[in-house]
C-alpha cells in the first residue's frame, strides 16, 4: 500500500488561494458579462449565470486539486464537523490547517474579484450610476428581502452542496471537477432564485470587500446589512451537512 505524502501547509495555502481566485474570477466574470453595459453577453439570462458559475467551480477544482479544492469555508467546516479523517490526502485536520484553508479562501476570493474588475474596468466605468448592477457582479442579494427566509435558503442550498460532496467524494477534487460543476449548476437553477445562491462565505464576503474598496464610479453601499446571510447561512448549512454525512453516510 502506497504511503500518502504529507502536503505542506504552504502548498495548501497556494492551492486554495489560486483555486478560489479562479472560481471567483470566472464566476463574477459571467455576472459582469450579463449585467454590465456594452459587453458581448449583456442581457443574457439566469441560465448563463448558473452554467458560468458551474464552469467556474469546475476550473477552480482543477486548480486547487493539491489541497482537495475546498475553495469554500462551508466545505472545510463541514468536513471538520463531520469528523473526516483528513482535509485532503496528506493534509491532517488541525487548528493550523483549518486556519490556512479559511484564510486562503478569503484571500483568493478577494484577489479573484479584483482581477474581474480589471478585466471589465471600462464596462464598470460605462455603467455610470447603475450601482445595483455593479454590486451584483461582486455580491449576492435577495429578490425578496426577508433575512430569516433568505438565511434558510442559503442553509438548504449549502447543505445540498456539502452533503453530496462528503457522501460521494470526501473532497471536491475526489468527487471530481465535472461532478462538482454540474452540482453547482443544478443548485443554481433549482435553489438560486431567492438569494443568488452564495453557498460559499468566501465567494460573497471577499468580493463584497473588494467592491467596498475598489474605485468603481457611481457605486452604492456594499449592502453590509445583508452580508451576514451569505456568510452564516452557508456555514450553518455546511456544518449540518457534515454532521449528517457522519451520522448517515
C-alpha positions in Angstrom: 0.0 0.0 0.0 1.4 3.4 -1.0 2.1 5.8 1.8 0.4 9.2 1.3 2.9 12.1 1.2 2.2 14.9 3.7 1.2 18.1 2.0 2.9 21.3 3.3 0.6 24.0 4.6 2.2 26.5 2.3 1.1 24.2 -0.6 -2.4 24.1 0.9 -2.5 27.9 1.1 -1.4 28.4 -2.5 -3.7 25.7 -3.8 -6.8 27.0 -2.1 -6.0 30.7 -2.8 -5.4 30.1 -6.5 -8.3 27.8 -6.9 -10.7 30.2 -5.1 -9.3 33.1 -7.1 -10.0 31.3 -10.4 -13.5 30.3 -9.2 -14.4 33.9 -8.3 -12.8 35.4 -11.3 -14.8 33.3 -13.7 -18.0 33.3 -11.6 -18.1 37.1 -11.0 -17.0 37.4 -14.6 -20.1 35.7 -16.0 -22.2 38.0 -13.9 -20.3 41.0 -15.2 -20.8 39.8 -18.8 -24.6 39.7 -18.2 -25.3 42.8 -16.2 -22.7 45.4 -17.2 -23.4 47.6 -20.3 -21.8 47.1 -23.7 -20.5 43.6 -23.1 -20.9 40.7 -25.6 -23.2 38.9 -23.1 -25.3 41.9 -21.9 -28.9 41.0 -21.3 -28.4 37.2 -21.1 -30.4 35.3 -18.5 -30.0 33.3 -15.3 -29.3 30.1 -17.2 -26.0 31.6 -18.5 -25.1 32.7 -15.0 -25.8 29.3 -13.5 -23.7 27.5 -16.1 -21.0 30.1 -15.8 -20.7 29.5 -12.1 -20.7 25.8 -12.6 -17.8 26.0 -15.1 -16.1 28.4 -12.7 -16.2 25.8 -10.0 -15.1 23.1 -12.5 -11.9 25.2 -13.3 -11.3 26.1 -9.7 -11.4 22.5 -8.5 -8.7 21.6 -11.1 -6.5 24.4 -10.0 -6.9 23.6 -6.3 -6.5 19.8 -6.5 -3.4 19.7 -4.3 -5.5 20.8 -1.2 -8.6 18.8 -2.1 -10.0 22.0 -3.7 -12.4 23.0 -0.9 -12.5 26.6 -2.2 -15.3 27.2 0.3 -15.3 27.6 4.1 -18.6 25.7 4.2 -16.8 22.6 2.8 -13.9 23.0 5.2 -16.1 23.4 8.2 -18.4 20.7 7.1 -15.5 18.3 7.0 -14.4 19.4 10.4 -18.0 18.9 11.8 -18.3 15.6 10.1 -15.1 14.3 11.8 -13.5 13.4 8.5 -10.0 11.8 8.9 -8.2 14.5 6.9 -9.0 17.6 4.8 -7.3 16.0 1.8 -4.9 13.2 1.2 -1.8 14.2 3.2 -3.5 17.1 5.0 -4.3 16.4 8.6 -7.2 18.2 10.3 -5.6 20.6 12.8 -6.3 24.1 14.1 -3.4 25.3 11.9 -4.6 23.6 8.7 -8.2 24.8 9.3 -7.0 28.5 9.6 -4.8 28.1 6.5 -7.8 26.8 4.5 -10.1 29.6 5.6 -7.6 32.4 5.2 -6.5 31.2 1.8 -10.1 31.0 0.6 -10.8 34.6 1.7 -7.6 35.9 0.1 -8.3 34.0 -3.1 -11.8 35.3 -3.3 -10.7 38.9 -2.8 -8.0 38.6 -5.5 -10.3 37.0 -8.0 -12.8 39.8 -7.6 -10.2 42.4 -8.1 -8.9 40.7 -11.3 -12.5 40.5 -12.5 -12.8 44.3 -12.0 -9.6 44.8 -14.0 -10.9 42.7 -16.9 -14.2 44.7 -17.0 -12.8 48.1 -16.0 -14.2 50.0 -18.9 -17.6 48.4 -18.6 -17.7 49.3 -14.9 -16.9 52.8 -16.0 -19.7 52.7 -18.6 -22.2 51.6 -16.0 -22.1 55.1 -14.6 -24.6 55.4 -11.8 -26.1 51.9 -12.0 -24.8 50.9 -8.6 -27.1 48.0 -8.4 -25.6 46.2 -11.4 -22.0 46.8 -10.2 -22.8 45.4 -6.8 -24.5 42.4 -8.4 -21.2 41.5 -10.0 -19.5 41.1 -6.7 -22.0 40.0 -4.1 -25.3 38.2 -3.8 -28.6 39.7 -2.8 -32.2 38.5 -2.3 -35.0 39.1 -4.7 -37.4 39.4 -1.7 -35.6 40.7 1.3 -36.5 38.6 4.3 -33.4 37.9 6.4 -34.8 34.8 8.1 -36.0 33.1 5.0 -33.0 34.2 3.0 -30.9 32.6 5.6 -33.0 29.4 5.4 -32.5 29.3 1.6 -28.7 29.6 1.9 -28.6 26.9 4.6 -30.6 24.5 2.4 -28.6 25.1 -0.8 -25.3 24.8 1.0 -26.4 21.7 2.8 -27.1 20.0 -0.6 -23.7 21.1 -1.9 -21.6 19.9 1.1 -23.6 16.7 1.8 -23.2 15.5 -1.8 -19.5 16.2 -1.8 -18.9 14.5 1.5 -21.0 11.4 0.9 -19.9 10.8 -2.7 -16.4 12.2 -2.8 -15.0 13.2 0.6 -13.5 16.4 -1.0 -14.5 18.3 -4.2 -11.4 17.1 -6.0 -12.2 13.5 -5.1 -15.8 13.8 -6.2 -14.4 15.2 -9.5 -14.3 18.7 -11.1 -17.1 17.9 -13.6 -19.4 16.4 -11.0 -18.9 19.4 -8.6 -19.5 21.8 -11.5 -22.7 20.1 -12.5 -23.9 20.0 -8.9 -23.4 23.8 -8.7 -25.3 24.3 -11.9 -28.2 22.2 -10.5 -28.2 24.1 -7.2 -28.2 27.5 -9.1 -31.1 26.5 -11.4 -33.1 24.9 -8.6 -32.4 26.9 -5.4 -30.6 30.0 -6.6 -33.6 32.1 -7.4 -34.4 33.6 -4.0 -30.9 34.8 -3.0 -28.5 34.3 -5.9 -27.0 31.2 -4.1 -23.8 32.3 -2.4 -23.4 28.8 -0.9 -19.8 29.9 0.0 -18.9 32.6 2.6 -15.6 33.4 0.9 -17.2 33.8 -2.5 -19.5 36.5 -1.1 -17.5 38.2 1.6 -14.2 38.5 -0.4 -15.8 40.2 -3.4 -18.1 42.3 -1.3 -15.0 43.7 0.5 -13.4 44.3 -3.0 -16.5 46.2 -4.0 -16.2 48.4 -0.9 -12.5 49.2 -1.6 -12.3 49.5 -5.4 -12.7 52.9 -7.1 -15.9 52.0 -9.0 -17.8 55.0 -10.4 -21.3 55.6 -9.0 -21.2 52.6 -6.7 -23.7 52.3 -3.9 -23.0 50.9 -0.5 -21.8 47.3 -0.3 -25.1 46.2 1.4 -23.4 45.2 4.6 -26.7 44.8 6.4 -27.4 41.7 4.3 -23.8 40.4 4.3 -24.2 38.1 7.3 -26.8 36.0 5.5 -24.4 34.6 2.7 -21.8 34.0 5.4 -23.6 32.4 8.3 -26.2 30.6 6.1 -23.6 28.6 4.2 -21.6 28.0 7.4 -24.6 26.5 9.2 -25.6 24.5 6.0 -22.1 23.1 5.7 -21.8 22.1 9.4 -25.2 20.5 9.3 -24.2 18.6 6.1 -21.0 17.4 7.8 -22.9 16.1 10.8 -25.5 14.4 8.6 -22.9 12.8 6.4 -21.1 11.5 9.5 -24.3 10.1 11.0 -25.9 8.8 7.8 -23.3 8.4 5.2 
